[in-house]
Amino acid sequence: MSSAKSYLTADERKIFYSSAGGWGLDAMDICIFSLVIPSLLAAFAIGRGNVGILATAALISSAFGGWLGGIISDRVGRLVVLRWTIAWFSIATIICGLVHGYTTFLIFRILQGFGFGGEWAVGAVLMGEIIRSELRGKVVGAVQSAYAIGWAVALLLFSSVFSLFSGPDAWRYLFVIAGLLGFPLFVMRMRMKLPADYLARMDIARRAHQQASVSTSLWDIFRGPYFSRTAIASLMCLGIQGGGYSLTVWLPTFLQQTRHLSVLHTTGYLSVYVAGSFCGYLGAAYLSDLIGRRIKIMLFAAGALVIVVSYLSLPITNGMMMLLGFPLGFFMLGIYSGLGPLLTELYPTRLRGAGQGFCYNFGRGIGAVLPAVVGFLSLTLGLAHSIVAFSGACYVLVCLCAFLLPETTALKLETREQEDQLFLDGRRRTAGEHMPPRETADTSRISSPKI
């Protein structure tokens, strides 16, 4: 991560740390929820299916929150949305640690989802727009590695809190601490300023669209050249996130209830998994720029498929399972690096928040159903076989979709503005409208960000 941020200016480093902090908190929340599932089963006297509903409900609400956040960010600005998503997330997370009763907890998990849904979608758009094309994969991928740090912090808090507080309410402290950690990020974002070069480029794109005299609709992501991109990218995001959630949500429960490991032993196994994910995020970030977004995604999807089947289906010892945790985290979570830049490079400025937000959060929303399905299906098939069935199908889907998408590595975002202008001109001609002469925005004199 340090080598990537060394290219950035002071203002860009603040955005880098701010996005990394938000994504780390997102990962921390997912990890904390997964770790306390056994405690929630006892605290609320519920079954696995009900816990699956908790996970699914939060992820579905985060999908809506992410898409809505992307749409709003196209209109009011990326940074404005990022300030309020972190505040919303923090307050809802603290309340989750204080409520009593399954239904109340479910309501606030849903509300919490709206907050952290916008973190990835809007943060990835902002980082993708600021970083120049030849470094976009490395830098955005380095921010993605904050997910591994979030998992590591969650594991540290989990082992510490459950060692200090052995009572049935120990899990509540974790949610309260996670929520409190969001407020320093809110303060940072309130003081943050966007780079001047970035603001200049966004102003050029905005003026070019105004000159086109065509109204923007969020439904444009389903029209013209954007329809096939949106459809394929959404299915790819479904495969990536569905495959990940099927395992991630249930892995701590699998280790404790199927492999009969204690809380401390579970933390050790998950630490190897998190270390692998950190290396995967950084390795995939560099591969994304080196060999291309699509090939990197297909490579990591195939690796994740092989490791998930080996990890859960083969008759291996606990020691071998711990060793396999490293490549499991490397491939299954490293696949996310390069996803943000790829989605950013599919759309013009006026549609980028809506398009990227929809694709990622379509995957998050539909993929979020899988933990609940796995929970109910595990009652008949067993937990391991249920996870393998859904994760395997998801990673096959990822390979197919990545193959069908265009390669966008090192694409200059100005190319999408030119393409969009042709699309808007064609729409005007189809509607039979008069096209007044206009000046073409000269982007050649706007320098790339000094990173």
C-alpha angles and dihedrals in degrees: 000000000000094000091053095050092048088077093060134093121237093265092046092050089057089054089046093054092041093053092043090051093051094047090046091054090049090054091043091056093049091048094047091051091050092048095050096047092105088051092049091050089058099036096053098027092234137139133242092268091059091049089050088055090053091053094043095046093053093047094047092050089048088054091056090043091051095049092045090047091052093050093048092046090058087060109033101023137270098260095052091056093046091054094057099038090062093048092050092047094049096051094046092047093053091050090051088062093051105044127096125214133042097257095051091047090051092052094053093044086057091049090046089055092061088059102049093038091077095048098079098032098050096032092053091049092050094048092044092052095047100046118076117246100255092055101033097100094047097047099041089044090052089054088050089060087071086080089068090049089051090052091048092051090048091052091049092049091045095054092042097047095044090048093051098037113037096171127108092262097058091107091064093067090060094058093046092050092047091052094049091053089064096065097071087055090052090054091048092052093048089058096042126110127199120238115268094233090055093050090049093053092047089051091053091051091048094050092047090055092047090053089055089066091214122127117239119235125188085224089069087089085073095049136081117342091350097065098074092041092051093047096047096040091049092053090047091052088049090055095046095048098035091053091047097046093047088064105025097056094048103033097093090047090048091052094047102038104027101031091031096226122161123242092262093046090049089054090053093052092047091049090062089048091051092048089054091050092052091053089044093054093051096040092049091047091061094040089052091064094035104049101013137267097268099047091046092052093048091048093051094044091054091047092049091050093053094045096046091053091046094045097050106025109038120084096246132155124253089252092055089046090056091052092048089054089078098059089038091060092038096059103026097051100023088066089076092068108093093022093095095050091045093054091044090054094053097067142049121244096264092056102028098098094044094043098044091040092052097046096047095041095043085060091045094048099046093035088052090068091066099073089057092046091047090050094053095039091050088070089071107020098032126249098272096050092046092053093047093050095054099035092049094052091047095054092049087054090051093055092050095048095045089053091054098048122090118255110251104175112144091002113159110230090225086072090066091051091056091047091049091051089057090049092051092046090052091050091052092050091049089052090050094239124153113253110216117210113262139180117258111235109250107225095168092085094052108090123221116256111281099244 
